[in-house]
Amino acid sequence: MALLKLKALQPIKALWREYMAFLLPSFSNLLTQHTNQPAIAAQNSRQDEESLPSEDATHESEKLLTFPNTDTETTRQSMKQKPRIKPYLVHGCIVSIYTIIFGFFVWKQRHYSKLNQIIHSPAEDALHYEATIFNAELRIDSPFVGPPSPEVDKAWSDLLYYKNVRVSGDDLRRINKTSIPVPGEEDSYWAALSMMHELHCVKRLRQFIYQEYYFATLTEEEKRLNTLHTDHCLEILRQGVICRGDIALVPMKWEADNVKPVADFSVPHKCANWDSIIEWSKPRWLDILKPNYLKHPTLGYSYPDGKNHGIGVAKDPDYVEPGPLSEHHQRRHKRDYPIIERFP
């Protein structure tokens, strides 16, 4: 966004530089002329006196003429009485007008940028948009897809490496939220960008496809909670797609060996620059998996050995206690149950 604002102001700034390059030399010359104006006026006065006829010649002329010639005298008086508009005042007015116009455009850009910023995020300045064509072939050569392997798992781990960042208390107050304080730091809180949570959900869906590899030893209750977590991720991604509203056009085409039309998904999309967001996240990165680092106020350290064993805690509002219950207890209530993998 910040980049778009700067690009919008570039033509105005260029025009201003060209105008000042023209104006400053002209203004300097005008000041020089104004400083030398008394000497020039004195010189012109002496030249006028020398060009005037002598007193005797004047009397002779009066005798020959039937009426006096007053045109010259009238012209001199009118020139003395007529006020002269100083050129540097004109240029000063022009400079003032251009300054007002330039200031108005700057204010307008900032005003509309604030209106367009519906929510607050400290990463707003790192958000730069660019046109990107998706790789939309049926078989995509990507390190993030394919059967389970250490290489694919590492690709996903690297993609989500900077998911945890520190933000200020003011950032949280501006969205009317609180968060876990960063241990040993002042006015520093643990947070994550929403895009990282959505990537985590994509990773979870991939793992759910290969349950026999990633979730081979789950109990029936853990399988139920794993499915619940996967449904959560599906709904988060659905809302995210609708939220962003990608309006890129998807054309259709015919293929020689297919009677049905085929969509061409390899089209330009308006995309945030991933590298810019990662560069913003790097200096704010927070390693919450450090041994004995993140500590619950009453329950102790979250990751005492520096590892996430994949068992977190989630509240299941729709859980019904198994086994026979009395009529008084035939109701749904909240309980804490483990889920297979929690963010982070």
C-alpha positions in Angstrom: 0.0 0.0 0.0 2.8 2.4 1.0 4.4 1.7 -2.4 1.2 2.6 -4.2 1.0 5.9 -2.3 4.5 6.8 -3.3 3.9 5.9 -7.0 0.7 8.1 -7.0 2.7 11.1 -5.8 5.7 10.7 -8.2 4.1 12.7 -11.1 3.3 15.6 -8.7 6.8 15.5 -7.2 8.4 15.5 -10.7 6.3 18.5 -11.7 7.3 20.3 -8.6 11.0 19.7 -9.1 10.8 20.9 -12.7 9.0 24.1 -11.7 11.4 24.9 -8.9 14.4 24.3 -11.3 12.8 26.9 -13.6 11.7 29.3 -10.9 14.8 29.7 -8.7 17.1 31.1 -11.4 14.4 33.5 -12.6 13.7 34.5 -9.0 17.4 35.2 -8.4 17.6 37.4 -11.6 14.6 39.3 -10.5 16.1 40.0 -7.1 19.3 41.3 -8.8 17.3 43.5 -11.0 15.3 44.9 -8.1 18.5 45.6 -6.1 20.0 47.5 -9.0 16.7 49.3 -9.8 17.7 52.7 -8.1 20.9 52.9 -10.1 19.1 52.1 -13.3 16.5 54.7 -12.6 19.1 57.4 -11.9 20.9 56.6 -15.1 17.6 56.8 -17.1 16.8 60.1 -15.4 20.2 61.6 -16.5 19.6 60.3 -20.1 16.2 62.0 -20.1 17.6 65.3 -18.9 20.3 65.3 -21.5 17.8 64.6 -24.3 15.5 67.5 -23.2 16.0 70.8 -25.2 17.7 73.7 -23.6 15.8 76.7 -22.1 16.6 79.0 -25.0 15.5 76.4 -27.5 12.3 75.9 -25.6 11.5 79.6 -25.8 12.1 79.7 -29.5 9.8 76.7 -30.0 7.0 78.4 -28.0 7.2 81.4 -30.2 6.8 79.4 -33.4 4.0 77.2 -32.1 0.4 78.5 -31.8 -0.2 76.2 -28.7 2.1 74.4 -26.3 2.9 70.7 -26.8 2.0 69.0 -23.5 2.1 65.4 -24.7 5.6 64.7 -23.4 4.9 66.2 -20.0 1.6 64.2 -19.7 3.3 61.0 -20.6 6.0 61.5 -18.0 3.5 62.3 -15.3 1.4 59.3 -16.1 4.5 57.1 -16.0 5.5 58.5 -12.6 1.9 58.1 -11.1 1.2 54.6 -12.6 2.1 51.9 -10.0 4.4 49.1 -11.3 3.6 45.4 -10.4 6.8 43.9 -9.2 7.5 40.6 -11.0 8.8 38.8 -8.0 5.5 39.3 -6.3 3.8 37.5 -9.2 6.2 34.6 -8.9 5.7 34.6 -5.1 1.9 34.2 -5.7 2.6 31.4 -8.2 4.8 29.6 -5.6 2.1 29.9 -3.0 -0.6 28.5 -5.3 1.6 25.5 -6.3 2.4 24.9 -2.6 -1.3 24.8 -1.7 -2.1 22.5 -4.6 0.8 20.2 -3.7 -0.2 20.1 0.0 -3.8 19.3 -1.0 -2.8 16.3 -3.0 -0.6 15.0 -0.1 -3.5 15.5 2.3 -5.9 13.7 0.0 -3.6 10.7 -0.4 -3.1 10.3 3.3 -6.8 10.9 4.0 -8.0 8.2 1.5 -5.3 5.8 2.7 -6.7 6.0 6.2 -10.2 5.5 4.9 -9.1 2.4 3.0 -7.4 0.9 6.1 -10.5 -0.7 7.5 -8.5 -2.6 10.1 -5.2 -1.9 11.8 -2.1 -4.1 11.3 1.5 -3.2 12.0 2.4 -5.0 8.8 0.4 -2.6 6.6 3.5 -0.9 5.4 4.9 -4.2 4.2 1.9 -4.9 2.1 2.9 -4.4 -1.6 0.7 -5.7 -4.4 1.9 -7.1 -7.7 0.4 -9.1 -10.6 1.2 -12.8 -10.3 0.3 -15.6 -12.7 -0.7 -18.8 -10.9 0.9 -22.1 -11.8 -2.4 -23.9 -12.4 -1.5 -27.0 -14.4 -3.0 -30.3 -13.4 0.4 -31.7 -12.5 2.3 -28.9 -10.6 5.9 -29.3 -9.8 5.9 -27.8 -6.3 7.9 -28.7 -3.1 4.6 -28.5 -1.1 2.7 -31.3 -2.8 3.1 -35.0 -3.3 3.3 -38.0 -1.1 4.7 -37.6 2.4 8.4 -37.2 2.6 11.0 -35.4 4.8 11.5 -32.9 1.9 7.9 -32.0 1.7 7.6 -31.7 5.5 10.6 -29.4 5.6 9.2 -27.2 2.8 6.1 -26.6 4.9 8.1 -26.1 8.0 10.2 -23.4 6.3 7.2 -21.8 4.8 5.7 -21.3 8.3 9.0 -20.5 10.1 8.2 -16.9 10.8 4.6 -17.4 11.8 5.1 -16.1 15.4 5.9 -12.4 15.8 6.0 -9.8 18.5 3.7 -6.7 18.4 3.2 -3.8 20.7 0.4 -3.2 23.2 -0.8 -0.3 21.0 -1.3 -2.6 18.0 -3.5 -4.8 20.1 -5.5 -1.9 21.6 -6.3 -0.7 18.1 -8.1 -3.9 17.4 -9.6 -4.1 20.9 -7.7 -7.3 21.7 -5.1 -8.6 24.2 -2.4 -11.3 23.8 0.2 -13.3 25.7 3.1 -11.1 26.9 6.5 -12.0 25.5 8.6 -13.2 28.5 11.3 -10.7 29.6 10.2 -8.0 27.2 8.4 -4.7 27.9 5.3 -3.8 25.8 5.8 -6.9 23.6 3.1 -9.5 22.9 2.9 -12.7 21.0 0.8 -12.6 17.8 0.7 -14.0 14.2 -0.4 -12.7 10.9 -3.7 -14.3 9.7 -2.2 -15.5 6.5 0.1 -17.8 8.5 -2.8 -19.4 10.3 -4.5 -20.0 6.9 -1.3 -21.6 5.6 -1.2 -23.8 8.7 -4.7 -24.9 7.8 -3.7 -25.8 4.3 -0.9 -27.9 5.8 -3.4 -29.6 8.1 -5.7 -30.5 5.2 -2.7 -32.0 3.3 -1.9 -34.1 6.4 -5.5 -35.2 6.7 -5.3 -36.6 3.2 -2.4 -38.8 4.3 -3.8 -39.9 7.7 -2.2 -43.3 7.5 1.2 -41.5 7.6 0.6 -38.6 9.9 -2.1 -39.9 12.2 -1.6 -43.7 12.2 -1.8 -44.3 15.9 -4.7 -42.1 17.0 -7.4 -43.4 19.3 -11.0 -43.0 18.3 -11.4 -39.9 20.4 -8.3 -38.4 18.9 -9.6 -39.2 15.4 -12.9 -37.4 16.3 -11.0 -34.3 17.5 -8.7 -34.5 14.4 -11.7 -34.3 12.2 -13.1 -31.4 14.2 -9.8 -29.6 13.8 -9.9 -30.2 10.0 -13.4 -28.9 9.7 -12.3 -25.8 11.6 -9.5 -25.3 9.0 -11.9 -25.8 6.1 -14.2 -23.1 7.4 -11.4 -20.7 8.1 -10.2 -21.1 4.5 -13.7 -20.7 3.1 -14.1 -17.4 5.0 -10.6 -16.3 3.9 -11.4 -16.9 0.2 -14.6 -14.9 0.5 -12.9 -12.2 2.5 -10.3 -11.4 -0.1 -12.6 -11.6 -3.0 -10.1 -12.4 -5.8 -11.8 -11.0 -8.9 -9.3 -12.2 -11.4 -11.0 -13.4 -14.6 -10.9 -17.2 -15.4 -11.4 -17.7 -19.2 -12.6 -21.0 -20.7 -11.2 -22.8 -23.7 -11.8 -25.9 -25.9 -9.3 -28.8 -26.2 -9.0 -31.0 -29.2 -9.5 -34.2 -27.3 -12.1 -33.1 -24.8 -15.8 -32.4 -25.6 -16.2 -30.4 -22.4 -14.9 -26.8 -21.9 -11.8 -26.4 -19.8 -11.0 -23.5 -17.5 -7.7 -21.7 -17.9 -6.6 -20.8 -14.3 -3.2 -19.5 -15.4 -4.2 -15.9 -15.3 -2.8 -12.8 -13.4 -3.9 -12.2 -9.9 -3.5 -9.2 -7.5 -1.1 -10.7 -5.0 0.7 -9.4 -1.9 4.5 -9.7 -2.2 5.4 -12.6 0.0 9.1 -11.7 0.4 8.1 -8.2 1.6 5.9 -9.6 4.4 8.6 -12.1 5.4 11.2 -9.4 5.6 8.8 -7.5 7.9 8.4 -10.6 10.1 12.1 -11.5 10.4 13.1 -8.8 13.0 9.9 -9.4 14.9 10.2 -13.2 14.9 9.5 -15.0 18.2 10.8 -18.4 19.0 8.1 -19.7 21.4 9.4 -23.2 21.3 12.6 -22.4 23.3 12.8 -24.7 26.3 11.3 -23.2 29.5 10.4 -20.0 27.7 6.6 -19.7 27.3 5.0 -20.2 30.7 1.3 -20.5 31.6 0.4 -18.3 34.6 -0.6 -21.3 36.7 0.1 -24.5 34.8 3.8 -24.1 34.1 5.9 -24.1 30.9 4.2 -24.8 27.6 7.2 -26.4 25.9 9.7 -27.5 28.6 11.8 -29.5 26.2 11.6 -27.1 23.3 9.3 -29.4 21.2 5.7 -29.3 20.2 4.5 -32.9 20.6 1.3 -32.2 18.7 -1.1 -32.4 21.6 -2.7 -29.1 22.4 -5.9 -28.2 24.1 -9.1 -27.1 22.5 -12.6 -26.4 23.9 -15.2 -28.7 22.3 -18.6 -27.0 22.9 -20.5 -29.9 21.3 -19.0 -32.7 23.2 -21.4 -35.1 24.9 -20.1 -37.2 27.8 -20.0 -40.9 26.6 -22.0 -43.5 28.4 -25.4 -43.4 30.1 -26.3 -40.0 31.5 -29.2 -39.0 33.7 -31.9 -36.9 32.2 -30.5 -34.0 34.2 -27.1 -34.3 32.4 -28.4 -34.9 28.9 -27.0 -31.6 27.6 -23.9 -30.4 25.8 -21.3 -28.6 27.8 -17.7 -27.3 27.3 -14.8 -29.5 28.2 -11.1 -29.5 27.5 -9.9 -32.2 25.1 -6.6 -32.7 23.2 -6.3 -32.0 19.5 -3.6 -33.4 17.3 -1.8 -30.3 16.2 -2.4 -26.8 17.4 -1.2 -23.5 16.0 1.8 -23.1 16.1 
